Amino acid sequence: MLSAVEPLVALEKGDHVAIVGSGLADRQQHHGWLEALIHRAYPELDLTVRNLGFAADEVNLRPRSAGVPPTE
């Protein structure tokens, strides 16, 4: 049984965290409160957080302007 105090992810020192998604993740690039909360919760882990969110992204569709490298 899952409890609220059990972590869903086991983070280790030096891990990289990627935020992937559409509009919500994209807006986090302008308002960094989520990244700040992650760093505040785990200051000893020296985490690297990358926001890869892009508005309009879907599971099988990632529209980009001409000249932008593909995500693959």
mmCIF file of the N, C-alpha and C atoms, coordinates in Angstrom:
data_MODEL
# 
_entry.id   MODEL 
# 
loop_
_atom_site.group_PDB 
_atom_site.id 
_atom_site.type_symbol 
_atom_site.label_atom_id 
_atom_site.label_alt_id 
_atom_site.label_comp_id 
_atom_site.label_asym_id 
_atom_site.label_entity_id 
_atom_site.label_seq_id 
_atom_site.pdbx_PDB_ins_code 
_atom_site.Cartn_x 
_atom_site.Cartn_y 
_atom_site.Cartn_z 
_atom_site.occupancy 
_atom_site.B_iso_or_equiv 
_atom_site.pdbx_formal_charge 
_atom_site.auth_seq_id 
_atom_site.auth_comp_id 
_atom_site.auth_asym_id 
_atom_site.auth_atom_id 
_atom_site.pdbx_PDB_model_num 
ATOM 1   N N  . MET A 1 1  ? 0.834  -1.183 0.000   1.00 0.00 ? 1  MET A N  1 
ATOM 2   C CA . MET A 1 1  ? 0.000  0.000  0.000   1.00 0.00 ? 1  MET A CA 1 
ATOM 3   C C  . MET A 1 1  ? 0.875  1.241  0.000   1.00 0.00 ? 1  MET A C  1 
ATOM 4   N N  . LEU A 1 2  ? 0.504  2.227  -0.817  1.00 0.00 ? 2  LEU A N  1 
ATOM 5   C CA . LEU A 1 2  ? 1.278  3.453  -0.946  1.00 0.00 ? 2  LEU A CA 1 
ATOM 6   C C  . LEU A 1 2  ? 0.830  4.469  0.092   1.00 0.00 ? 2  LEU A C  1 
ATOM 7   N N  . SER A 1 3  ? 1.772  5.024  0.790   1.00 0.00 ? 3  SER A N  1 
ATOM 8   C CA . SER A 1 3  ? 1.493  6.026  1.813   1.00 0.00 ? 3  SER A CA 1 
ATOM 9   C C  . SER A 1 3  ? 1.970  7.388  1.327   1.00 0.00 ? 3  SER A C  1 
ATOM 10  N N  . ALA A 1 4  ? 1.422  8.444  1.878   1.00 0.00 ? 4  ALA A N  1 
ATOM 11  C CA . ALA A 1 4  ? 1.803  9.800  1.476   1.00 0.00 ? 4  ALA A CA 1 
ATOM 12  C C  . ALA A 1 4  ? 3.252  10.116 1.835   1.00 0.00 ? 4  ALA A C  1 
ATOM 13  N N  . VAL A 1 5  ? 3.833  9.403  2.770   1.00 0.00 ? 5  VAL A N  1 
ATOM 14  C CA . VAL A 1 5  ? 5.200  9.695  3.186   1.00 0.00 ? 5  VAL A CA 1 
ATOM 15  C C  . VAL A 1 5  ? 6.242  8.894  2.397   1.00 0.00 ? 5  VAL A C  1 
ATOM 16  N N  . GLU A 1 6  ? 5.802  7.919  1.623   1.00 0.00 ? 6  GLU A N  1 
ATOM 17  C CA . GLU A 1 6  ? 6.733  7.140  0.817   1.00 0.00 ? 6  GLU A CA 1 
ATOM 18  C C  . GLU A 1 6  ? 7.049  7.886  -0.477  1.00 0.00 ? 6  GLU A C  1 
ATOM 19  N N  . PRO A 1 7  ? 8.334  8.093  -0.776  1.00 0.00 ? 7  PRO A N  1 
ATOM 20  C CA . PRO A 1 7  ? 8.671  8.815  -2.011  1.00 0.00 ? 7  PRO A CA 1 
ATOM 21  C C  . PRO A 1 7  ? 8.321  7.993  -3.244  1.00 0.00 ? 7  PRO A C  1 
ATOM 22  N N  . LEU A 1 8  ? 7.852  8.677  -4.279  1.00 0.00 ? 8  LEU A N  1 
ATOM 23  C CA . LEU A 1 8  ? 7.526  8.006  -5.534  1.00 0.00 ? 8  LEU A CA 1 
ATOM 24  C C  . LEU A 1 8  ? 8.769  7.779  -6.370  1.00 0.00 ? 8  LEU A C  1 
ATOM 25  N N  . VAL A 1 9  ? 9.818  8.571  -6.109  1.00 0.00 ? 9  VAL A N  1 
ATOM 26  C CA . VAL A 1 9  ? 11.073 8.483  -6.852  1.00 0.00 ? 9  VAL A CA 1 
ATOM 27  C C  . VAL A 1 9  ? 12.217 8.512  -5.857  1.00 0.00 ? 9  VAL A C  1 
ATOM 28  N N  . ALA A 1 10 ? 13.220 7.700  -6.098  1.00 0.00 ? 10 ALA A N  1 
ATOM 29  C CA . ALA A 1 10 ? 14.408 7.710  -5.246  1.00 0.00 ? 10 ALA A CA 1 
ATOM 30  C C  . ALA A 1 10 ? 15.482 8.544  -5.938  1.00 0.00 ? 10 ALA A C  1 
ATOM 31  N N  . LEU A 1 11 ? 15.757 9.717  -5.395  1.00 0.00 ? 11 LEU A N  1 
ATOM 32  C CA . LEU A 1 11 ? 16.778 10.600 -5.958  1.00 0.00 ? 11 LEU A CA 1 
ATOM 33  C C  . LEU A 1 11 ? 18.107 10.348 -5.263  1.00 0.00 ? 11 LEU A C  1 
ATOM 34  N N  . GLU A 1 12 ? 19.179 10.451 -6.048  1.00 0.00 ? 12 GLU A N  1 
ATOM 35  C CA . GLU A 1 12 ? 20.518 10.278 -5.503  1.00 0.00 ? 12 GLU A CA 1 
ATOM 36  C C  . GLU A 1 12 ? 21.358 11.507 -5.818  1.00 0.00 ? 12 GLU A C  1 
ATOM 37  N N  . LYS A 1 13 ? 22.433 11.686 -5.084  1.00 0.00 ? 13 LYS A N  1 
ATOM 38  C CA . LYS A 1 13 ? 23.309 12.842 -5.260  1.00 0.00 ? 13 LYS A CA 1 
ATOM 39  C C  . LYS A 1 13 ? 23.783 12.942 -6.715  1.00 0.00 ? 13 LYS A C  1 
ATOM 40  N N  . GLY A 1 14 ? 23.629 14.139 -7.296  1.00 0.00 ? 14 GLY A N  1 
ATOM 41  C CA . GLY A 1 14 ? 24.077 14.387 -8.652  1.00 0.00 ? 14 GLY A CA 1 
ATOM 42  C C  . GLY A 1 14 ? 23.084 14.018 -9.745  1.00 0.00 ? 14 GLY A C  1 
ATOM 43  N N  . ASP A 1 15 ? 21.889 13.546 -9.367  1.00 0.00 ? 15 ASP A N  1 
ATOM 44  C CA . ASP A 1 15 ? 20.892 13.168 -10.370 1.00 0.00 ? 15 ASP A CA 1 
ATOM 45  C C  . ASP A 1 15 ? 20.447 14.370 -11.202 1.00 0.00 ? 15 ASP A C  1 
ATOM 46  N N  . HIS A 1 16 ? 19.956 14.062 -12.393 1.00 0.00 ? 16 HIS A N  1 
ATOM 47  C CA . HIS A 1 16 ? 19.368 15.057 -13.288 1.00 0.00 ? 16 HIS A CA 1 
ATOM 48  C C  . HIS A 1 16 ? 17.871 14.808 -13.326 1.00 0.00 ? 16 HIS A C  1 
ATOM 49  N N  . VAL A 1 17 ? 17.095 15.867 -13.152 1.00 0.00 ? 17 VAL A N  1 
ATOM 50  C CA . VAL A 1 17 ? 15.640 15.787 -13.185 1.00 0.00 ? 17 VAL A CA 1 
ATOM 51  C C  . VAL A 1 17 ? 15.168 16.526 -14.425 1.00 0.00 ? 17 VAL A C  1 
ATOM 52  N N  . ALA A 1 18 ? 14.370 15.864 -15.260 1.00 0.00 ? 18 ALA A N  1 
ATOM 53  C CA . ALA A 1 18 ? 13.838 16.483 -16.479 1.00 0.00 ? 18 ALA A CA 1 
ATOM 54  C C  . ALA A 1 18 ? 12.350 16.699 -16.316 1.00 0.00 ? 18 ALA A C  1 
ATOM 55  N N  . ILE A 1 19 ? 11.921 17.938 -16.523 1.00 0.00 ? 19 ILE A N  1 
ATOM 56  C CA . ILE A 1 19 ? 10.500 18.270 -16.521 1.00 0.00 ? 19 ILE A CA 1 
ATOM 57  C C  . ILE A 1 19 ? 10.056 18.260 -17.976 1.00 0.00 ? 19 ILE A C  1 
ATOM 58  N N  . VAL A 1 20 ? 9.165  17.336 -18.315 1.00 0.00 ? 20 VAL A N  1 
ATOM 59  C CA . VAL A 1 20 ? 8.716  17.161 -19.694 1.00 0.00 ? 20 VAL A CA 1 
ATOM 60  C C  . VAL A 1 20 ? 7.220  17.386 -19.734 1.00 0.00 ? 20 VAL A C  1 
ATOM 61  N N  . GLY A 1 21 ? 6.758  18.084 -20.760 1.00 0.00 ? 21 GLY A N  1 
ATOM 62  C CA . GLY A 1 21 ? 5.329  18.279 -20.869 1.00 0.00 ? 21 GLY A CA 1 
ATOM 63  C C  . GLY A 1 21 ? 4.970  19.367 -21.849 1.00 0.00 ? 21 GLY A C  1 
ATOM 64  N N  . SER A 1 22 ? 3.758  19.823 -21.744 1.00 0.00 ? 22 SER A N  1 
ATOM 65  C CA . SER A 1 22 ? 3.212  20.809 -22.664 1.00 0.00 ? 22 SER A CA 1 
ATOM 66  C C  . SER A 1 22 ? 3.137  22.170 -21.978 1.00 0.00 ? 22 SER A C  1 
ATOM 67  N N  . GLY A 1 23 ? 1.968  22.765 -21.957 1.00 0.00 ? 23 GLY A N  1 
ATOM 68  C CA . GLY A 1 23 ? 1.804  24.132 -21.458 1.00 0.00 ? 23 GLY A CA 1 
ATOM 69  C C  . GLY A 1 23 ? 2.219  24.353 -20.019 1.00 0.00 ? 23 GLY A C  1 
ATOM 70  N N  . LEU A 1 24 ? 1.853  23.435 -19.112 1.00 0.00 ? 24 LEU A N  1 
ATOM 71  C CA . LEU A 1 24 ? 2.211  23.601 -17.700 1.00 0.00 ? 24 LEU A CA 1 
ATOM 72  C C  . LEU A 1 24 ? 3.727  23.617 -17.525 1.00 0.00 ? 24 LEU A C  1 
ATOM 73  N N  . ALA A 1 25 ? 4.403  22.669 -18.139 1.00 0.00 ? 25 ALA A N  1 
ATOM 74  C CA . ALA A 1 25 ? 5.867  22.620 -18.047 1.00 0.00 ? 25 ALA A CA 1 
ATOM 75  C C  . ALA A 1 25 ? 6.487  23.842 -18.721 1.00 0.00 ? 25 ALA A C  1 
ATOM 76  N N  . ASP A 1 26 ? 5.922  24.275 -19.838 1.00 0.00 ? 26 ASP A N  1 
ATOM 77  C CA . ASP A 1 26 ? 6.430  25.448 -20.549 1.00 0.00 ? 26 ASP A CA 1 
ATOM 78  C C  . ASP A 1 26 ? 6.346  26.692 -19.675 1.00 0.00 ? 26 ASP A C  1 
ATOM 79  N N  . ARG A 1 27 ? 5.246  26.866 -18.959 1.00 0.00 ? 27 ARG A N  1 
ATOM 80  C CA . ARG A 1 27 ? 5.092  28.036 -18.083 1.00 0.00 ? 27 ARG A CA 1 
ATOM 81  C C  . ARG A 1 27 ? 6.077  28.012 -16.924 1.00 0.00 ? 27 ARG A C  1 
ATOM 82  N N  . GLN A 1 28 ? 6.528  26.829 -16.517 1.00 0.00 ? 28 GLN A N  1 
ATOM 83  C CA . GLN A 1 28 ? 7.496  26.727 -15.429 1.00 0.00 ? 28 GLN A CA 1 
ATOM 84  C C  . GLN A 1 28 ? 8.837  27.356 -15.803 1.00 0.00 ? 28 GLN A C  1 
ATOM 85  N N  . GLN A 1 29 ? 9.092  27.546 -17.101 1.00 0.00 ? 29 GLN A N  1 
ATOM 86  C CA . GLN A 1 29 ? 10.330 28.201 -17.524 1.00 0.00 ? 29 GLN A CA 1 
ATOM 87  C C  . GLN A 1 29 ? 10.337 29.678 -17.132 1.00 0.00 ? 29 GLN A C  1 
ATOM 88  N N  . HIS A 1 30 ? 9.141  30.250 -16.956 1.00 0.00 ? 30 HIS A N  1 
ATOM 89  C CA . HIS A 1 30 ? 9.018  31.666 -16.606 1.00 0.00 ? 30 HIS A CA 1 
ATOM 90  C C  . HIS A 1 30 ? 8.767  31.876 -15.118 1.00 0.00 ? 30 HIS A C  1 
ATOM 91  N N  . HIS A 1 31 ? 8.285  30.850 -14.447 1.00 0.00 ? 31 HIS A N  1 
ATOM 92  C CA . HIS A 1 31 ? 7.985  30.922 -13.018 1.00 0.00 ? 31 HIS A CA 1 
ATOM 93  C C  . HIS A 1 31 ? 8.601  29.690 -12.368 1.00 0.00 ? 31 HIS A C  1 
ATOM 94  N N  . GLY A 1 32 ? 9.790  29.834 -11.812 1.00 0.00 ? 32 GLY A N  1 
ATOM 95  C CA . GLY A 1 32 ? 10.577 28.695 -11.354 1.00 0.00 ? 32 GLY A CA 1 
ATOM 96  C C  . GLY A 1 32 ? 10.264 28.176 -9.967  1.00 0.00 ? 32 GLY A C  1 
ATOM 97  N N  . TRP A 1 33 ? 9.032  28.312 -9.501  1.00 0.00 ? 33 TRP A N  1 
ATOM 98  C CA . TRP A 1 33 ? 8.736  27.872 -8.136  1.00 0.00 ? 33 TRP A CA 1 
ATOM 99  C C  . TRP A 1 33 ? 8.855  26.362 -7.970  1.00 0.00 ? 33 TRP A C  1 
ATOM 100 N N  . LEU A 1 34 ? 8.500  25.566 -8.986  1.00 0.00 ? 34 LEU A N  1 
ATOM 101 C CA . LEU A 1 34 ? 8.602  24.113 -8.849  1.00 0.00 ? 34 LEU A CA 1 
ATOM 102 C C  . LEU A 1 34 ? 10.066 23.685 -8.713  1.00 0.00 ? 34 LEU A C  1 
ATOM 103 N N  . GLU A 1 35 ? 10.919 24.235 -9.548  1.00 0.00 ? 35 GLU A N  1 
ATOM 104 C CA . GLU A 1 35 ? 12.344 23.919 -9.452  1.00 0.00 ? 35 GLU A CA 1 
ATOM 105 C C  . GLU A 1 35 ? 12.901 24.360 -8.100  1.00 0.00 ? 35 GLU A C  1 
ATOM 106 N N  . ALA A 1 36 ? 12.481 25.521 -7.633  1.00 0.00 ? 36 ALA A N  1 
ATOM 107 C CA . ALA A 1 36 ? 12.937 26.001 -6.330  1.00 0.00 ? 36 ALA A CA 1 
ATOM 108 C C  . ALA A 1 36 ? 12.501 25.068 -5.205  1.00 0.00 ? 36 ALA A C  1 
ATOM 109 N N  . LEU A 1 37 ? 11.269 24.556 -5.273  1.00 0.00 ? 37 LEU A N  1 
ATOM 110 C CA . LEU A 1 37 ? 10.794 23.620 -4.256  1.00 0.00 ? 37 LEU A CA 1 
ATOM 111 C C  . LEU A 1 37 ? 11.580 22.308 -4.282  1.00 0.00 ? 37 LEU A C  1 
ATOM 112 N N  . ILE A 1 38 ? 11.943 21.851 -5.472  1.00 0.00 ? 38 ILE A N  1 
ATOM 113 C CA . ILE A 1 38 ? 12.738 20.619 -5.584  1.00 0.00 ? 38 ILE A CA 1 
ATOM 114 C C  . ILE A 1 38 ? 14.101 20.816 -4.926  1.00 0.00 ? 38 ILE A C  1 
ATOM 115 N N  . HIS A 1 39 ? 14.752 21.931 -5.239  1.00 0.00 ? 39 HIS A N  1 
ATOM 116 C CA . HIS A 1 39 ? 16.073 22.209 -4.646  1.00 0.00 ? 39 HIS A CA 1 
ATOM 117 C C  . HIS A 1 39 ? 15.976 22.406 -3.137  1.00 0.00 ? 39 HIS A C  1 
ATOM 118 N N  . ARG A 1 40 ? 14.899 23.021 -2.683  1.00 0.00 ? 40 ARG A N  1 
ATOM 119 C CA . ARG A 1 40 ? 14.730 23.248 -1.247  1.00 0.00 ? 40 ARG A CA 1 
ATOM 120 C C  . ARG A 1 40 ? 14.472 21.937 -0.505  1.00 0.00 ? 40 ARG A C  1 
ATOM 121 N N  . ALA A 1 41 ? 13.748 21.014 -1.144  1.00 0.00 ? 41 ALA A N  1 
ATOM 122 C CA . ALA A 1 41 ? 13.454 19.740 -0.501  1.00 0.00 ? 41 ALA A CA 1 
ATOM 123 C C  . ALA A 1 41 ? 14.673 18.826 -0.419  1.00 0.00 ? 41 ALA A C  1 
ATOM 124 N N  . TYR A 1 42 ? 15.591 18.965 -1.381  1.00 0.00 ? 42 TYR A N  1 
ATOM 125 C CA . TYR A 1 42 ? 16.763 18.084 -1.447  1.00 0.00 ? 42 TYR A CA 1 
ATOM 126 C C  . TYR A 1 42 ? 18.050 18.884 -1.635  1.00 0.00 ? 42 TYR A C  1 
ATOM 127 N N  . PRO A 1 43 ? 18.382 19.792 -0.728  1.00 0.00 ? 43 PRO A N  1 
ATOM 128 C CA . PRO A 1 43 ? 19.570 20.638 -0.931  1.00 0.00 ? 43 PRO A CA 1 
ATOM 129 C C  . PRO A 1 43 ? 20.883 19.860 -0.943  1.00 0.00 ? 43 PRO A C  1 
ATOM 130 N N  . GLU A 1 44 ? 20.919 18.739 -0.255  1.00 0.00 ? 44 GLU A N  1 
ATOM 131 C CA . GLU A 1 44 ? 22.157 17.960 -0.146  1.00 0.00 ? 44 GLU A CA 1 
ATOM 132 C C  . GLU A 1 44 ? 22.441 17.098 -1.376  1.00 0.00 ? 44 GLU A C  1 
ATOM 133 N N  . LEU A 1 45 ? 21.487 16.988 -2.307  1.00 0.00 ? 45 LEU A N  1 
ATOM 134 C CA . LEU A 1 45 ? 21.659 16.079 -3.440  1.00 0.00 ? 45 LEU A CA 1 
ATOM 135 C C  . LEU A 1 45 ? 22.315 16.724 -4.657  1.00 0.00 ? 45 LEU A C  1 
ATOM 136 N N  . ASP A 1 46 ? 22.495 18.023 -4.659  1.00 0.00 ? 46 ASP A N  1 
ATOM 137 C CA . ASP A 1 46 ? 23.138 18.720 -5.785  1.00 0.00 ? 46 ASP A CA 1 
ATOM 138 C C  . ASP A 1 46 ? 22.503 18.300 -7.122  1.00 0.00 ? 46 ASP A C  1 
ATOM 139 N N  . LEU A 1 47 ? 21.179 18.460 -7.219  1.00 0.00 ? 47 LEU A N  1 
ATOM 140 C CA . LEU A 1 47 ? 20.420 18.048 -8.400  1.00 0.00 ? 47 LEU A CA 1 
ATOM 141 C C  . LEU A 1 47 ? 20.550 19.054 -9.534  1.00 0.00 ? 47 LEU A C  1 
ATOM 142 N N  . THR A 1 48 ? 20.452 18.559 -10.749 1.00 0.00 ? 48 THR A N  1 
ATOM 143 C CA . THR A 1 48 ? 20.365 19.401 -11.934 1.00 0.00 ? 48 THR A CA 1 
ATOM 144 C C  . THR A 1 48 ? 18.952 19.248 -12.473 1.00 0.00 ? 48 THR A C  1 
ATOM 145 N N  . VAL A 1 49 ? 18.231 20.363 -12.615 1.00 0.00 ? 49 VAL A N  1 
ATOM 146 C CA . VAL A 1 49 ? 16.855 20.325 -13.116 1.00 0.00 ? 49 VAL A CA 1 
ATOM 147 C C  . VAL A 1 49 ? 16.828 20.967 -14.482 1.00 0.00 ? 49 VAL A C  1 
ATOM 148 N N  . ARG A 1 50 ? 16.294 20.244 -15.474 1.00 0.00 ? 50 ARG A N  1 
ATOM 149 C CA . ARG A 1 50 ? 16.162 20.746 -16.837 1.00 0.00 ? 50 ARG A CA 1 
ATOM 150 C C  . ARG A 1 50 ? 14.687 20.778 -17.194 1.00 0.00 ? 50 ARG A C  1 
ATOM 151 N N  . ASN A 1 51 ? 14.224 21.897 -17.716 1.00 0.00 ? 51 ASN A N  1 
ATOM 152 C CA . ASN A 1 51 ? 12.834 22.004 -18.156 1.00 0.00 ? 51 ASN A CA 1 
ATOM 153 C C  . ASN A 1 51 ? 12.809 21.824 -19.667 1.00 0.00 ? 51 ASN A C  1 
ATOM 154 N N  . LEU A 1 52 ? 12.220 20.731 -20.115 1.00 0.00 ? 52 LEU A N  1 
ATOM 155 C CA . LEU A 1 52 ? 12.124 20.425 -21.531 1.00 0.00 ? 52 LEU A CA 1 
ATOM 156 C C  . LEU A 1 52 ? 10.710 20.641 -22.052 1.00 0.00 ? 52 LEU A C  1 
ATOM 157 N N  . GLY A 1 53 ? 9.902  21.361 -21.289 1.00 0.00 ? 53 GLY A N  1 
ATOM 158 C CA . GLY A 1 53 ? 8.514  21.598 -21.680 1.00 0.00 ? 53 GLY A CA 1 
ATOM 159 C C  . GLY A 1 53 ? 8.414  22.541 -22.861 1.00 0.00 ? 53 GLY A C  1 
ATOM 160 N N  . PHE A 1 54 ? 7.426  22.295 -23.702 1.00 0.00 ? 54 PHE A N  1 
ATOM 161 C CA . PHE A 1 54 ? 7.195  23.119 -24.886 1.00 0.00 ? 54 PHE A CA 1 
ATOM 162 C C  . PHE A 1 54 ? 5.702  23.116 -25.144 1.00 0.00 ? 54 PHE A C  1 
ATOM 163 N N  . ALA A 1 55 ? 5.089  24.302 -25.193 1.00 0.00 ? 55 ALA A N  1 
ATOM 164 C CA . ALA A 1 55 ? 3.651  24.396 -25.414 1.00 0.00 ? 55 ALA A CA 1 
ATOM 165 C C  . ALA A 1 55 ? 3.269  23.668 -26.696 1.00 0.00 ? 55 ALA A C  1 
ATOM 166 N N  . ALA A 1 56 ? 2.149  22.958 -26.660 1.00 0.00 ? 56 ALA A N  1 
ATOM 167 C CA . ALA A 1 56 ? 1.562  22.217 -27.779 1.00 0.00 ? 56 ALA A CA 1 
ATOM 168 C C  . ALA A 1 56 ? 2.169  20.840 -27.969 1.00 0.00 ? 56 ALA A C  1 
ATOM 169 N N  . ASP A 1 57 ? 3.142  20.443 -27.139 1.00 0.00 ? 57 ASP A N  1 
ATOM 170 C CA . ASP A 1 57 ? 3.682  19.085 -27.253 1.00 0.00 ? 57 ASP A CA 1 
ATOM 171 C C  . ASP A 1 57 ? 2.614  18.056 -26.904 1.00 0.00 ? 57 ASP A C  1 
ATOM 172 N N  . GLU A 1 58 ? 2.607  16.975 -27.649 1.00 0.00 ? 58 GLU A N  1 
ATOM 173 C CA . GLU A 1 58 ? 1.746  15.831 -27.393 1.00 0.00 ? 58 GLU A CA 1 
ATOM 174 C C  . GLU A 1 58 ? 2.619  14.586 -27.414 1.00 0.00 ? 58 GLU A C  1 
ATOM 175 N N  . VAL A 1 59 ? 2.041  13.437 -27.121 1.00 0.00 ? 59 VAL A N  1 
ATOM 176 C CA . VAL A 1 59 ? 2.817  12.204 -27.075 1.00 0.00 ? 59 VAL A CA 1 
ATOM 177 C C  . VAL A 1 59 ? 3.501  11.942 -28.410 1.00 0.00 ? 59 VAL A C  1 
ATOM 178 N N  . ASN A 1 60 ? 2.782  12.054 -29.513 1.00 0.00 ? 60 ASN A N  1 
ATOM 179 C CA . ASN A 1 60 ? 3.331  11.736 -30.830 1.00 0.00 ? 60 ASN A CA 1 
ATOM 180 C C  . ASN A 1 60 ? 3.489  12.951 -31.732 1.00 0.00 ? 60 ASN A C  1 
ATOM 181 N N  . LEU A 1 61 ? 3.336  14.145 -31.209 1.00 0.00 ? 61 LEU A N  1 
ATOM 182 C CA . LEU A 1 61 ? 3.424  15.357 -32.027 1.00 0.00 ? 61 LEU A CA 1 
ATOM 183 C C  . LEU A 1 61 ? 4.181  16.421 -31.255 1.00 0.00 ? 61 LEU A C  1 
ATOM 184 N N  . ARG A 1 62 ? 5.249  16.928 -31.855 1.00 0.00 ? 62 ARG A N  1 
ATOM 185 C CA . ARG A 1 62 ? 6.050  17.991 -31.236 1.00 0.00 ? 62 ARG A CA 1 
ATOM 186 C C  . ARG A 1 62 ? 6.293  19.083 -32.263 1.00 0.00 ? 62 ARG A C  1 
ATOM 187 N N  . PRO A 1 63 ? 5.340  19.985 -32.447 1.00 0.00 ? 63 PRO A N  1 
ATOM 188 C CA . PRO A 1 63 ? 5.503  21.027 -33.458 1.00 0.00 ? 63 PRO A CA 1 
ATOM 189 C C  . PRO A 1 63 ? 6.629  22.006 -33.087 1.00 0.00 ? 63 PRO A C  1 
ATOM 190 N N  . ARG A 1 64 ? 7.475  22.309 -34.038 1.00 0.00 ? 64 ARG A N  1 
ATOM 191 C CA . ARG A 1 64 ? 8.579  23.248 -33.841 1.00 0.00 ? 64 ARG A CA 1 
ATOM 192 C C  . ARG A 1 64 ? 8.689  24.162 -35.053 1.00 0.00 ? 64 ARG A C  1 
ATOM 193 N N  . SER A 1 65 ? 9.289  25.311 -34.850 1.00 0.00 ? 65 SER A N  1 
ATOM 194 C CA . SER A 1 65 ? 9.550  26.232 -35.959 1.00 0.00 ? 65 SER A CA 1 
ATOM 195 C C  . SER A 1 65 ? 10.614 25.647 -36.865 1.00 0.00 ? 65 SER A C  1 
ATOM 196 N N  . ALA A 1 66 ? 10.676 26.145 -38.083 1.00 0.00 ? 66 ALA A N  1 
ATOM 197 C CA . ALA A 1 66 ? 11.692 25.687 -39.036 1.00 0.00 ? 66 ALA A CA 1 
ATOM 198 C C  . ALA A 1 66 ? 13.087 25.906 -38.470 1.00 0.00 ? 66 ALA A C  1 
ATOM 199 N N  . GLY A 1 67 ? 13.964 24.933 -38.640 1.00 0.00 ? 67 GLY A N  1 
ATOM 200 C CA . GLY A 1 67 ? 15.348 25.062 -38.205 1.00 0.00 ? 67 GLY A CA 1 
ATOM 201 C C  . GLY A 1 67 ? 15.626 24.590 -36.799 1.00 0.00 ? 67 GLY A C  1 
ATOM 202 N N  . VAL A 1 68 ? 14.585 24.264 -36.007 1.00 0.00 ? 68 VAL A N  1 
ATOM 203 C CA . VAL A 1 68 ? 14.807 23.780 -34.658 1.00 0.00 ? 68 VAL A CA 1 
ATOM 204 C C  . VAL A 1 68 ? 15.135 22.300 -34.726 1.00 0.00 ? 68 VAL A C  1 
ATOM 205 N N  . PRO A 1 69 ? 16.215 21.848 -34.086 1.00 0.00 ? 69 PRO A N  1 
ATOM 206 C CA . PRO A 1 69 ? 16.581 20.426 -34.144 1.00 0.00 ? 69 PRO A CA 1 
ATOM 207 C C  . PRO A 1 69 ? 15.481 19.533 -33.573 1.00 0.00 ? 69 PRO A C  1 
ATOM 208 N N  . PRO A 1 70 ? 15.302 18.341 -34.104 1.00 0.00 ? 70 PRO A N  1 
ATOM 209 C CA . PRO A 1 70 ? 14.290 17.437 -33.569 1.00 0.00 ? 70 PRO A CA 1 
ATOM 210 C C  . PRO A 1 70 ? 14.668 16.928 -32.174 1.00 0.00 ? 70 PRO A C  1 
ATOM 211 N N  . THR A 1 71 ? 13.693 16.489 -31.420 1.00 0.00 ? 71 THR A N  1 
ATOM 212 C CA . THR A 1 71 ? 13.956 16.010 -30.057 1.00 0.00 ? 71 THR A CA 1 
ATOM 213 C C  . THR A 1 71 ? 14.661 14.672 -30.034 1.00 0.00 ? 71 THR A C  1 
ATOM 214 N N  . GLU A 1 72 ? 14.614 13.934 -31.119 1.00 0.00 ? 72 GLU A N  1 
ATOM 215 C CA . GLU A 1 72 ? 15.282 12.631 -31.151 1.00 0.00 ? 72 GLU A CA 1 
ATOM 216 C C  . GLU A 1 72 ? 16.772 12.845 -31.138 1.00 0.00 ? 72 GLU A C  1 
# 
